[in-house]
Amino acid sequence: MGDALKKFLHSSKLRGDIQALQIKDVWEELMGKTIAKYTDSIKIYGNKLYISTKVAPLKQELLFQKENIILRVNEALKENIIKEVIIN
């Protein structure tokens, strides 16, 4: 049953939503309390991670940390999914 569910999720459109929920659960742990507090939303579409915040200095900080974010998120997902980070 577990393998069947994994195969379904791998090909399903729900995959990104489920992965985004996984990331939201550990976002504070991955990036720290301050960044987590001011992050408005996290979404995954395909191999892109979209991070939304209204705080301009945080946007700049996230832009500088793109490669680090990709590494940490992929490690948390235990898959090499995220190839690009887009900051809104």
JONORVEN-V781574 format. One record per helix or strand of 2 or more residues. SS is the DSSP state (H for helix, E for strand). FROM is the first residue (numbers start at 0). LEN is the number of residues. If there is no record, write none. Layout:
ss=[SS & SS]
from=[FROM & FROM]
len=[LEN & LEN]
This chain:
ss=[H & H & H & E & E & H & H & E]
from=[1 & 14 & 32 & 40 & 47 & 55 & 65 & 83]
len=[10 & 17 & 6 & 5 & 5 & 9 & 12 & 4]
